Amino acid sequence: MNINLDLEDKIEHCYADRIENIELKQNALIINFNNELIVDLRYLNRHEYFIAWHSGGKHWQIDTAPLHKELRTFPNHMHDDTGAIMKDPLTHPGKSAWDNTHCLLDAILKSPSLD
């Protein structure tokens, strides 16, 4: 099954009361929540992904581009709303897309900045 189709079904089921709409694109799933949070999910596979979210004019992202070998969580890392790069506190390459997405969505729905 296509990762995005599978995620769309699970997200709609789990977060139905919080979603304004979901847009399935060729290589992405864009989720608009009813609290102005927008999430962009792009999974190539369990090990390669890009997840970005926007809220209140700020932007954060987690991705697995193998660029920051100095981080304990290499290759995954997080870019905060200031552009700083840090270890990824939520996702783990190799886990299922749903496990990573569910953990992330629960956290950012509480606090988009992960405070």
N, C-alpha and C positions, 0 to 999 in steps of 0.2 A: 504494500500500500504506500502511496505517496505520503511522506512525512507531514506535509502541510495539511493534507486532507484529514489525516488522523488527528493532528493537533486541533484543527478546526472543530471536529466533532467533540473532542474531549473538553475543549475550552467552552464551547457553547453549552455543554451539559453542566459543567462545574461552576461557571460564572454567569449563567443566563440572566440573572437579575441585576448584573452590574455592567452588562455590555450594551452599548448603543448600536454598534454594528461591527461586522467582521468582513474584511475584503480579502478574498483569495486571489493572489496574483500568480504569475508563472513560477516565480522563485521566492515568494514571500507571503506572509500572512500579516495583515495590518489589522490591529484590534483597537477600536475606539471604545473606551469605557465611559460610563455616565458621570465620571468625576473629572473629566478633561484629560485623563491619562491616555496617551496613544502609545501602542507597543508595536514594533516592527520585528517580526521573527523571520530569520532566514537560516534554515538548516540545510546543509549539504548532506551531512550524515551525523552520527553520534559524536564524532570527534571534531567536526568543522562547522562552526556556526557563528552567526552575528545576531545579536539581540540589542535593539535600541529602544529607548523609551523617552517620551517628552511629557513634561507637565509644567505648567506655570512659566512657560518660556525657557525652561532649562532642558538640557539634553544629557543623557547618560548612555553608555553602551558597554556591552560585554562581547568580546569576540575571541577567536582562537587563532588569529593571524600570528605566526611564529616569529614575533619581533622582539620580545622583551624577555630574554633569557635570564635576566637578573631576578625576575619574580619567582617566588616559590610555586606559584600556580601555573607556570609556563606550560603550554602556550596560551592558556586562557588568561585574560586580564580585563580589567575594567577601566573605562575612561569616565571620570566624574564630570560634573557640570562645569568645572573650571578647566577641563582638559588634562588634568593630572592623570597619570597612569598608575594603577595600583593592582594588587592581587585581587582576583575575583573572589568575592566572599560567598557566592551562591551556586555557581554551576560547576560541573565536573565533566570534562570530556570522557566519553565512554558510557556515561549514563544515558538513559533513553531521553529523547527530545521531550517527552511528556514529563518525566521526573524533573529535568532541569527547568522547563517552562513553568510547571506547577509551583515549584519552590520559588522561582523568581516572581511570578505573578502574585503569590500570597504576600511576599515581602514588599513589593513596590505598590501594591494596592493599599497597604498600611502606611507606607512612607516612600514616595518615589526616590528620595535622596538616600534611602536606607539608613536614616538616622535612628 
